[in-house]
Amino acid sequence: MIGTHIPSQSPTRVVVACLAVTASLSVWFYANQILRPAQVAYAAKHDQPRGNLSDLYPRWLGARELLLHRRNPYSREITLEVQEGYYGRRLDPARDDDPKDQQAFAYPIYVVFLLAPLIGLPFHTVQILFYWMLIGLTVLSALLWLHTLQWSRSIPVVFMTTALMLGSFPAVQGFKLQQLTLLVAALIAIAAFCIANRWLLAGGLMLALATIKPQLAWPTILWMVVWAVSDWKARRRVVLSFIAGMGALLVGAELVLSGWASFFLKALREYHQYTHNESVLDLLVNGLLGRFGGDILAGMAVGLTAIVLWRGRNENLEAEQFGRQLALVLALTVLIVPMFAPYNQVLLLPSILSLWRERTRVMTGAASVRVLFVAGLVAVVWPWIATITLTAIWFASHDRALELWKLPLYSTFALPVLVFALSVVSIPSQRSILRFQAAAE
């Protein structure tokens, strides 16, 4: 029949799309029906408090009290009020099973400028609005990275990318917690898009806003400074607009709370003392290599990244290489930042997209690289395999599914290491090395 021809690839695309949706929905099912009940049961068993458990709440309450009542959000009094909402009661040091995280206000004070529009609303309303805003920003991030990496923006590619991103465990965890990491990830994606399209002033301003979580933003900023200095005449506006944006934020911060920097640094020191936060590398190797094993490997990773990026610093602005360089920096960030929470791994999106796009070339390289790629692929898809499996188990036995709740998290620490290693060897400036290795093998 004329006009009813269906392309031969359509059935395959439909099957793949259905698998992507199934995988994504399984993560949401796991988070709501398996992970949350397991956490509730654990908290009840150990008499641990559970309030709103929103990572936004300490920042929102601090912003409200500062802007409306001129109270210092870093103060002990505000911290205790935060605990009453976040945990449902104040933490008791005499209870060994009480959480150690005090939920103090440990952000730069200028985060209140981003939250100011929300301080007049009830927090329940704020939660709903911020939840959907994060979902929208995550979709936007995926679309912008596809553009920055100069990948196809066809309907199948966009659908698969957004469906899997929205159904990835790091993103779902971030949505559930209303984590500002997802906002920072979106700001970095917007900055990358702006710079790739020569909107350098806007790009620098977005990077300045991303410093609300300095540990996540500064590796990218340092690289962008080096990149800009390499061709100062053409790229200087990124640095100048960043400096202007940071200047405005710092002046505004000082106006709303004089001397805030000392309060912030004190809160940051205390935060690391009571949480004992460690990087992915720390958790993986400190037991084997000693107390400073993670720091040594982190230094090596930074040095290796610097060498690779230095070789490509003069790449043309429109080249796909620009996006791949930023992707490598973000992969390094996830690896070395002193926080191993899965939601930070939303920053791995551009690296994973780049690696999947380059899968054919990578799989024709050295045997060791092929093995690394397969291991990385397994680490990426493992949470979906596990959540689909647990969903099936749940319908047969709720208790058994709850016992196995850790299953999707088994690849949490391996994924950043594998993605970083693959990102290093897949940078175009490294291709000659891969060809040499392949020939030697």
GIPE-V328418 format. One line per field, one symbol per residue. ss: DSSP state (A for helix, B for strand, O for the rest). phi: phi as a letter, one per 40 degrees, with the letter a starting at -180 (. if undefined). Layout:
ss: ???
phi: ???
//
This chain:
ss: OOOOOOOOOAAAAAAAAAAAAAAAAAAAAAAAAAAAAAAAAAAAAOOOOOOOOOAAAAAAAAAAAAAAAOOOOOOAAAAAAAAAAAOOOOOOOOOOOOOOOOOOOOOOOOAAAAAAAAOOOOAAAAAAAAAAAAAAAAAAAAAAAAAAOOOOOOAAAAAAAAAAAAOOAAAAAAAAAOOAAAAAAAAAAAAAAAAAOOOAAAAAAAAAAAAAAAAAAAAAAAAAAAAAAOOAAAAAAAAAAAAAAAAAAAAAAAAAOOOAAAAAAAAAAAAAAAAOOOOAAAAAAAAAAOOOAAAAAAAAAAAAAAAAAAAOOOOOOOOAAAAAAAAAAAAAAAAAOOOOOAAAAAAAAAAAAAAAAOAAAAOOOOAAAAAAAAAAAAAAAAAAAAAAAAAAAAAAOAAAAAAOOOAAAOOAAAAAAAAAAAAAAAOAAAAAAAAAAAAAO
phi: .cgbcbdccddccccccccccccccccccdccbbccdccccccccbfccbbcfcccddccccccccccbfccccccccdcccdccccgaccbdcccccdcccfccbbdcccccccdcbccbccdcddcccdccccccccddccccdcccfcdbcdcccccccccccbccdcccccccfccdcccdcccccccccccbgccccccccccccccbdccccdcccccccccccadccbcccccccccccccccccccccacgcccccccccccdccccfcbcdcdccbcccbgdbcccccccccccccccccccbccccdccdddccccccccccdccbccabddccccccdcccccccccdccccbccdccccccccccccccddcdccccccccdccadcccccbccdccccdccddcccccccccccdccccccccccccc
//
